[in-house]
Amino acid sequence: MKISVIGTGMYSLALAKELALKDNEIWLWTESKEIAQEFNKTHFLKSIYNTDIPKNINVTDSLELALENCKIIFIACASKYVDIVCQNIEPYYHKNMAICIATKGIEESSEEFLSNIVKRKLLTNNISVISGPTFAIDMFNNNPVALAIASLNKHNEKIIIKALSNDNLKLKSCKDIIGIQICGAIKNCFAIASGIIKGLNYSESTQAFLINEALQDMEKIIYYMGGNPKTILTYAGIGDLMLTCTSEKSRNFQFGYIIGKTKNSQKIKEFLANNTVEGYYTLDVVYKILNHKGINLPLINIIYDIVYNAENPNMLPKFLIEKK
């Protein structure tokens, strides 16, 4: 089966390696001619991650080539590019292709869920979303990991589970495609907050305090935005929240740590310039959506003020202890 992965970040490459275990024909698409040329010359992608590339993985900067006779498309680019990527996919898309969104986030300019963008742009219900506590490096190292999957089409979901699941990767079905996306997006905002707490030299106990408050707010946000609050119990919910809020591997956590530790605007800007911090953009979108809906969640407001208005990071632990 031919499967295409849109994007060539570490997570895209990790997904491609998992898919390649079943002898599928995998095509990674990149907009970078340099990355495509690097692969064609060396059969490595050291500019992304120094790992062996299975022989059944190909890399191209041609969408037409990547999507020709393709059965499944995995979208794994940054959330802000999903709209334009779908526009570019549309001429080569046909109704029998299954689509799996691996990107976590909410599109900033339109404030839309990514599944809605894909549905609107490609006029299809063959859409699934995967999300859960999985770092790319852990997938590269063949550690057991798990993902939640939710779909608009059950046949589509079965195809994706069959293609992606293996001895080290478990997929568990969930009926709430909205809730899964909210969990995958919002947890990055709270990971920034957790990094701030760590950067301020507070203990694991204080981090756990924050995570508990974040969990309650995630449940509320899922409800307010039309999902099922019980989705918080899936791999995409508490599992991913715990991982992202406690690990230094998380760029969102690292970003928060720099804010709390240095309080240096130049270092904060440099980190943003050199890293994809999905939570930074998601925080802005979620803050605006909640305001539009007239919903007041003080923890989100505090994180927003620290990140976007350069308020004192010490506001965060003070808020936690004073919250009624």
C-alpha positions as CSV (number, residue, x, y, z in Angstrom):
1,M,0.0,0.0,0.0
2,K,1.3,3.5,-0.8
3,I,1.1,5.9,2.1
4,S,2.1,9.6,2.0
5,V,3.3,11.6,5.0
6,I,3.0,15.4,4.5
7,G,5.9,17.1,6.3
8,T,9.4,16.2,7.2
9,G,9.8,17.1,10.8
10,M,11.0,14.5,13.4
11,Y,7.5,13.4,14.1
12,S,6.8,13.0,10.4
13,L,9.9,10.8,10.0
14,A,9.0,8.8,13.1
15,L,5.5,8.1,11.7
16,A,7.0,7.1,8.4
17,K,9.3,4.6,10.1
18,E,6.4,3.1,12.0
19,L,4.4,2.8,8.8
20,A,7.4,1.3,7.0
21,L,7.4,-1.7,9.4
22,K,4.6,-3.4,7.5
23,D,6.4,-3.1,4.1
24,N,4.2,-0.3,2.9
25,E,5.5,2.1,0.2
26,I,6.0,5.3,2.2
27,W,6.5,8.7,0.6
28,L,7.5,11.7,2.7
29,W,6.7,15.1,1.1
30,T,8.7,18.2,1.9
31,E,8.5,21.7,0.4
32,S,12.3,21.9,0.7
33,K,14.2,20.9,-2.4
34,E,17.3,20.8,-0.2
35,I,15.9,18.1,2.0
36,A,14.7,16.1,-1.0
37,Q,18.1,16.4,-2.6
38,E,19.9,15.4,0.7
39,F,17.9,12.2,0.8
40,N,18.3,11.4,-2.9
41,K,22.1,11.8,-2.5
42,T,22.7,10.1,0.8
43,H,19.5,8.1,1.7
44,F,19.7,9.9,5.1
45,L,18.0,12.9,6.6
46,K,20.7,14.0,9.1
47,S,19.4,17.6,8.8
48,I,16.3,16.3,10.6
49,Y,17.5,13.3,12.7
50,N,20.4,11.0,12.4
51,T,18.7,7.6,12.0
52,D,18.6,4.8,9.5
53,I,15.9,5.2,6.9
54,P,14.1,2.0,5.8
55,K,14.4,1.2,2.2
56,N,10.7,1.5,1.6
57,I,10.7,5.2,2.6
58,N,11.0,7.8,-0.2
59,V,11.3,11.6,0.0
60,T,10.1,14.0,-2.6
61,D,9.2,17.7,-3.0
62,S,6.6,16.8,-5.6
63,L,3.1,16.4,-4.2
64,E,1.9,14.9,-7.5
65,L,4.5,12.1,-7.1
66,A,3.8,11.6,-3.4
67,L,0.0,11.3,-3.9
68,E,-0.2,9.3,-7.1
69,N,-2.0,6.1,-6.3
70,C,-1.8,6.9,-2.6
71,K,-4.2,5.1,-0.2
72,I,-3.6,7.1,3.0
73,I,-2.4,10.6,3.6
74,F,-0.9,11.5,7.0
75,I,-0.9,15.3,7.6
76,A,2.0,16.0,10.0
77,C,3.0,19.6,9.2
78,A,2.6,22.5,11.6
79,S,-1.0,23.5,12.2
80,K,-0.6,26.9,10.6
81,Y,0.3,25.2,7.3
82,V,-2.7,22.8,7.2
83,D,-4.9,25.1,5.2
84,I,-2.4,25.8,2.4
85,V,-1.3,22.2,2.4
86,C,-4.9,21.1,1.7
87,Q,-5.2,23.6,-1.1
88,N,-2.1,22.1,-2.7
89,I,-3.3,18.5,-2.1
90,E,-6.7,19.2,-3.7
91,P,-5.8,18.7,-7.4
92,Y,-4.4,15.2,-6.6
93,Y,-6.9,14.1,-4.1
94,H,-9.6,11.5,-4.9
95,K,-12.5,10.4,-2.7
96,N,-11.1,7.0,-1.9
97,M,-8.0,8.3,-0.1
98,A,-8.1,8.1,3.7
99,I,-6.7,11.1,5.6
100,C,-5.2,11.0,9.0
101,I,-4.3,14.3,10.8
102,A,-1.3,13.8,13.1
103,T,-0.8,17.6,13.6
104,K,-1.8,19.0,17.0
105,G,-3.3,22.4,17.2
106,I,-6.0,24.8,16.1
107,E,-5.6,26.9,13.0
108,E,-4.8,30.4,14.1
109,S,-6.3,32.7,11.5
110,S,-9.6,30.9,11.1
111,E,-9.8,29.5,14.7
112,E,-10.9,26.2,13.2
113,F,-10.3,22.6,14.1
114,L,-8.0,21.0,11.6
115,S,-10.5,18.3,10.8
116,N,-12.9,21.1,9.7
117,I,-10.3,22.6,7.5
118,V,-9.5,19.3,5.8
119,K,-13.2,18.5,5.3
120,R,-13.9,22.0,3.8
121,K,-10.9,22.1,1.5
122,L,-11.1,18.5,0.3
123,L,-14.9,17.9,0.5
124,T,-14.5,14.5,2.3
125,N,-15.5,12.7,5.4
126,N,-12.6,10.2,5.1
127,I,-10.9,12.0,8.0
128,S,-9.3,10.6,11.2
129,V,-7.3,12.3,13.9
130,I,-4.6,10.7,16.0
131,S,-3.2,12.2,19.3
132,G,-1.5,10.9,22.4
133,P,1.6,10.8,24.5
134,T,4.2,10.1,21.9
135,F,7.6,11.8,21.4
136,A,9.3,11.2,18.1
137,I,12.5,10.1,19.8
138,D,10.7,7.4,21.7
139,M,9.1,6.1,18.6
140,F,12.6,6.0,16.9
141,N,13.8,4.0,19.9
142,N,11.0,1.4,19.6
143,N,9.5,2.2,23.0
144,P,5.9,1.0,23.5
145,V,3.7,4.1,22.8
146,A,-0.1,4.7,22.4
147,L,-2.4,7.0,20.4
148,A,-6.1,7.7,20.5
149,I,-7.8,7.8,17.1
150,A,-11.2,9.4,16.3
151,S,-12.8,9.5,12.9
152,L,-15.6,10.8,10.8
153,N,-15.6,7.5,8.9
154,K,-15.2,4.1,10.6
155,H,-14.0,2.4,7.5
156,N,-11.3,5.1,7.2
157,E,-10.4,4.5,10.8
158,K,-9.9,0.7,10.4
159,I,-7.6,1.3,7.4
160,I,-5.4,3.6,9.4
161,I,-5.3,1.4,12.5
162,K,-4.3,-1.6,10.3
163,A,-1.5,0.5,8.6
164,L,0.0,2.2,11.7
165,S,-0.5,-0.2,14.7
166,N,2.4,-2.6,15.4
167,D,4.1,-4.5,18.3
168,N,5.2,-1.1,19.8
169,L,2.4,1.2,18.8
170,K,-1.2,0.8,20.1
171,L,-4.1,2.8,18.7
172,K,-7.4,3.0,20.7
173,S,-10.6,4.2,19.1
174,C,-12.5,7.2,20.5
175,K,-15.8,8.6,19.3
176,D,-15.0,12.3,20.0
177,I,-13.0,13.8,17.1
178,I,-13.5,17.3,18.6
179,G,-12.4,16.4,22.1
180,I,-9.3,14.6,20.7
181,Q,-8.2,17.7,18.9
182,I,-8.9,20.0,21.8
183,C,-6.7,17.8,24.1
184,G,-3.9,17.6,21.6
185,A,-3.9,21.4,21.2
186,I,-4.6,22.7,24.8
187,K,-2.1,20.5,26.5
188,N,0.7,22.4,24.8
189,C,-0.5,25.6,26.5
190,F,-0.4,24.0,29.9
191,A,3.0,22.5,29.1
192,I,4.3,26.1,28.7
193,A,2.9,26.8,32.2
194,S,4.5,23.7,33.6
195,G,7.9,24.8,32.2
196,I,7.4,28.2,33.8
197,I,6.9,26.6,37.2
198,K,10.1,24.5,36.7
199,G,12.0,27.6,35.5
200,L,11.0,29.4,38.7
201,N,12.6,26.5,40.6
202,Y,9.4,25.2,42.1
203,S,9.1,21.5,43.1
204,E,7.4,18.6,41.4
205,S,4.7,19.0,43.9
206,T,3.9,22.4,42.5
207,Q,4.0,21.1,39.0
208,A,1.5,18.4,40.0
209,F,-0.7,21.1,41.5
210,L,-0.6,23.0,38.2
211,I,-1.3,19.8,36.1
212,N,-4.3,19.0,38.3
213,E,-5.7,22.5,37.7
214,A,-5.0,22.2,34.0
215,L,-6.8,18.9,33.8
216,Q,-9.9,20.4,35.2
217,D,-9.7,23.4,32.8
218,M,-9.2,21.0,29.8
219,E,-12.3,19.2,30.7
220,K,-14.3,22.5,30.8
221,I,-12.8,23.6,27.4
222,I,-13.8,20.3,25.8
223,Y,-17.4,20.7,27.1
224,Y,-17.6,24.4,26.1
225,M,-16.3,23.7,22.6
226,G,-18.7,20.8,21.8
227,G,-16.7,17.7,22.8
228,N,-17.2,15.0,25.4
229,P,-15.5,15.8,28.7
230,K,-14.8,12.0,29.2
231,T,-12.3,12.3,26.4
232,I,-9.9,13.7,29.0
233,L,-9.4,10.1,30.1
234,T,-8.1,8.9,26.7
235,Y,-4.4,8.7,25.6
236,A,-4.9,12.1,24.0
237,G,-6.1,13.6,27.3
238,I,-4.4,12.9,30.6
239,G,-1.7,10.7,29.0
240,D,-0.5,13.5,26.7
241,L,-0.9,16.2,29.3
242,M,1.3,14.4,31.8
243,L,4.0,13.7,29.2
244,T,4.1,17.2,27.8
245,C,4.0,18.9,31.2
246,T,6.8,16.9,32.8
247,S,9.3,16.2,30.1
248,E,12.2,18.4,29.0
249,K,11.9,16.8,25.5
250,S,8.8,19.0,25.0
251,R,9.5,22.2,23.1
252,N,6.5,23.8,24.8
253,F,7.9,22.9,28.3
254,Q,11.4,24.2,27.2
255,F,9.8,27.5,26.1
256,G,8.1,27.9,29.4
257,Y,11.2,27.0,31.3
258,I,13.1,29.8,29.5
259,I,10.4,32.3,30.4
260,G,10.5,31.3,34.1
261,K,14.2,30.9,34.4
262,T,15.6,33.8,32.4
263,K,12.7,36.3,32.1
264,N,14.8,37.5,29.2
265,S,12.8,38.7,26.2
266,Q,15.7,38.3,23.8
267,K,16.2,34.6,24.7
268,I,12.5,34.0,24.6
269,K,12.3,35.5,21.0
270,E,15.4,33.5,19.9
271,F,13.8,30.2,21.1
272,L,10.6,31.0,19.2
273,A,12.6,31.8,16.1
274,N,14.5,28.5,16.2
275,N,11.8,26.1,17.3
276,T,8.2,25.2,16.5
277,V,6.3,25.9,19.7
278,E,2.7,24.9,18.9
279,G,1.5,25.9,22.3
280,Y,2.5,29.5,21.7
281,Y,0.2,29.9,18.8
282,T,-2.6,27.7,20.2
283,L,-2.6,29.8,23.4
284,D,-3.4,32.9,21.4
285,V,-6.2,31.1,19.5
286,V,-7.8,29.5,22.6
287,Y,-7.6,32.8,24.5
288,K,-9.5,34.5,21.6
289,I,-12.1,31.7,21.2
290,L,-12.9,31.7,24.9
291,N,-13.3,35.4,24.9
292,H,-15.6,35.3,21.9
293,K,-17.7,32.8,23.7
294,G,-17.7,34.8,26.9
295,I,-16.0,32.0,28.9
296,N,-13.6,33.1,31.6
297,L,-10.9,30.6,32.6
298,P,-8.4,32.4,34.8
299,L,-5.6,29.9,34.4
300,I,-5.6,30.5,30.6
301,N,-5.7,34.2,31.1
302,I,-2.7,34.1,33.5
303,I,-0.6,32.0,31.1
304,Y,-1.6,34.4,28.2
305,D,-0.6,37.5,30.2
306,I,2.8,36.0,31.0
307,V,3.6,34.8,27.5
308,Y,2.1,37.6,25.4
309,N,2.1,40.6,27.7
310,A,5.4,39.8,29.4
311,E,3.8,39.8,32.9
312,N,5.8,38.5,35.8
313,P,6.0,34.7,35.7
314,N,5.6,34.6,39.5
315,M,1.9,35.5,38.9
316,L,1.4,31.8,38.0
317,P,2.3,30.1,41.4
318,K,0.7,33.0,43.2
319,F,-2.6,32.4,41.2
320,L,-2.5,28.7,42.0
321,I,-2.4,29.1,45.7
322,E,-4.9,32.0,45.8
323,K,-7.5,30.4,43.5
324,K,-10.7,29.6,45.2
